[in-house]
């Protein structure tokens, strides 16, 4: 009999490709691993509203999901009114970080997440980059209430310039991860996909040695280090590959399937 593992999967660049397409091979492998008794858990930087459609396409209706880079944990169950409930939502005061970011990135677009609704933004983001229908509000309104996540996007910067400037300004009392482009996600201190998955592991009673995580970006680093078996996608940056125990194929070649099939 197979020992149930906690299998944590990133979405973008791992489970779906960069066009948001989910291949039949990946969907079938996810369902086969879930049917075999493993605990398939999506762990993503996406908001709740961007995560739910992927869960639906994968056929995952029970268990847990980690959203907003670990700030939000959902319990999934078909008998719940919306198919899920928010188990935990860790928030912080975005004001101090927003003031620093506005000073150093004056042309950047800024968004804060509204749980289960979407985002409040300072100006429209490029099409398709935020889930739902973002709502443009005055800058001061972004600071009005505690949030689970703050997102910064600077279309005028390269990823390298953005990383350098972010490290130079120093953000204190928060966790942050630079994304695939000039994109920055800021979460409450101590929050990460890895920290949220550890809480899920304890809930499920899975031994640490039976944890697997697959991801492709810098916001997956803590998750890959947390798992007994951390797997980086072939399309991941070098620093992500170096943090992993192994590297699989590219997302465009269904690299995730090889990892999932090894659990069957």
GIZI-V760703 format. One record per residue. RES is the residue in one letter. PHI is phi as a letter, one per 40 degrees, with the letter a starting at -180 (none if undefined). PSI is psi in whole degrees, 0 to 359 (999 if undefined). D_LAST is the distance of its C-alpha to the last C-alpha in whole Angstrom. Layout:
BEGIN
RES_PHI_PSI_D_LAST / RES_PHI_PSI_D_LAST
END
This chain:
BEGIN
X_none_136_11 / X_c_133_8 / X_c_126_11 / X_c_127_11 / X_b_154_11 / X_c_115_13 / X_b_109_12 / X_b_127_16 / X_b_126_16 / X_c_161_20 / X_c_287_21 / X_c_125_24 / X_g_359_23 / X_b_296_19 / X_c_321_18 / X_b_154_21 / X_c_184_23 / X_c_352_27 / X_c_4_28 / X_g_15_26 / X_c_135_24 / X_b_120_21 / X_c_155_19 / X_c_322_18 / X_c_318_15 / X_c_314_14 / X_d_315_15 / X_c_322_12 / X_c_320_9 / X_c_314_11 / X_c_324_11 / X_c_319_8 / X_c_320_6 / X_c_319_10 / X_c_333_10 / X_c_355_7 / X_h_2_10 / X_c_156_9 / X_c_93_13 / X_c_121_13 / X_b_116_16 / X_c_134_19 / X_b_107_21 / X_b_160_24 / X_c_351_27 / X_c_156_28 / X_c_171_30 / X_d_313_29 / X_c_339_31 / X_c_342_29 / X_c_321_25 / X_d_317_26 / X_c_326_26 / X_c_318_22 / X_d_318_21 / X_c_314_22 / X_c_329_21 / X_c_347_17 / X_g_23_18 / X_c_107_18 / X_b_353_20 / X_b_164_20 / X_h_221_19 / X_b_160_21 / X_a_142_22 / X_b_124_24 / X_b_171_26 / X_f_42_29 / X_f_27_28 / X_h_353_27 / X_c_336_31 / X_b_130_29 / X_b_129_27 / X_b_146_26 / X_b_127_25 / X_b_134_23 / X_a_132_24 / X_c_336_25 / X_c_355_29 / X_c_148_30 / X_d_317_33 / X_b_9_31 / X_g_358_27 / X_a_164_27 / X_b_152_30 / X_c_113_31 / X_c_320_30 / X_a_140_31 / X_b_108_33 / X_c_125_35 / X_b_166_38 / X_a_165_41 / X_c_115_44 / X_c_351_44 / X_d_304_47 / X_d_316_48 / X_c_320_45 / X_c_320_46 / X_c_319_50 / X_c_316_49 / X_c_321_46 / X_c_326_49 / X_c_318_51 / X_c_340_49 / X_b_65_48 / X_c_335_50 / X_c_0_49 / X_c_153_45 / X_c_141_44 / X_b_141_43 / X_b_146_41 / X_b_144_40 / X_c_136_37 / X_b_114_38 / X_d_125_36 / X_g_1_34 / X_b_309_37 / X_i_228_37 / X_b_147_39 / X_c_134_42 / X_b_158_44 / X_c_332_47 / X_a_160_47 / X_d_136_44 / X_c_162_41 / X_d_145_40 / X_d_133_39 / X_g_358_35 / X_c_339_35 / X_b_145_35 / X_c_153_33 / X_g_205_36 / X_b_91_40 / X_d_145_41 / X_b_120_44 / X_c_128_47 / X_b_163_49 / X_c_151_51 / X_d_320_50 / X_c_328_51 / X_c_334_49 / X_c_333_46 / X_c_0_48 / X_c_327_49 / X_b_156_46 / X_d_148_43 / X_b_161_40 / X_c_335_36 / X_a_148_36 / X_b_132_38 / X_b_134_38 / X_b_136_40 / X_b_123_40 / X_b_92_43 / X_c_342_43 / X_c_353_45 / X_b_153_44 / X_c_165_41 / X_d_319_38 / X_c_315_40 / X_c_319_43 / X_c_315_41 / X_d_315_39 / X_c_315_42 / X_c_323_44 / X_c_316_42 / X_c_328_42 / X_c_321_46 / X_c_330_47 / X_g_112_44 / X_b_123_43 / X_b_146_43 / X_g_14_42 / X_a_167_39 / X_b_142_35 / X_a_153_35 / X_a_130_33 / X_c_133_34 / X_c_200_32 / X_c_342_31 / X_b_205_35 / X_c_71_38 / X_b_132_36 / X_b_125_36 / X_b_130_35 / X_b_127_36 / X_b_167_35 / X_d_151_37 / X_d_137_37 / X_g_355_34 / X_c_133_31 / X_a_167_28 / X_d_319_25 / X_c_317_24 / X_c_318_27 / X_c_321_25 / X_c_329_22 / X_c_321_23 / X_c_321_25 / X_c_317_22 / X_d_316_20 / X_c_321_23 / X_c_320_23 / X_c_341_20 / X_g_27_20 / X_c_136_17 / X_c_146_18 / X_d_327_19 / X_c_346_17 / X_b_42_14 / X_b_137_15 / X_b_140_13 / X_b_141_16 / X_b_129_16 / X_a_177_20 / X_b_1_23 / X_b_175_26 / X_c_333_28 / X_c_359_27 / X_c_356_24 / X_d_311_25 / X_c_322_26 / X_c_317_22 / X_c_324_21 / X_c_329_23 / X_c_320_22 / X_c_147_18 / X_c_328_17 / X_b_98_15 / X_c_124_17 / X_b_125_17 / X_c_143_19 / X_c_155_19 / X_c_337_22 / X_c_6_24 / X_c_152_25 / X_c_159_28 / X_d_321_29 / X_c_331_29 / X_c_318_26 / X_c_321_24 / X_c_331_26 / X_c_345_25 / X_c_162_21 / X_c_333_19 / X_a_165_18 / X_b_132_19 / X_b_192_17 / X_c_175_18 / X_c_153_21 / X_d_326_20 / X_c_346_22 / X_b_18_20 / X_f_44_17 / X_d_332_16 / X_c_328_13 / X_c_320_11 / X_c_320_10 / X_c_314_10 / X_c_319_7 / X_c_332_5 / X_c_347_6 / X_c_354_4 / X_c_999_0
END
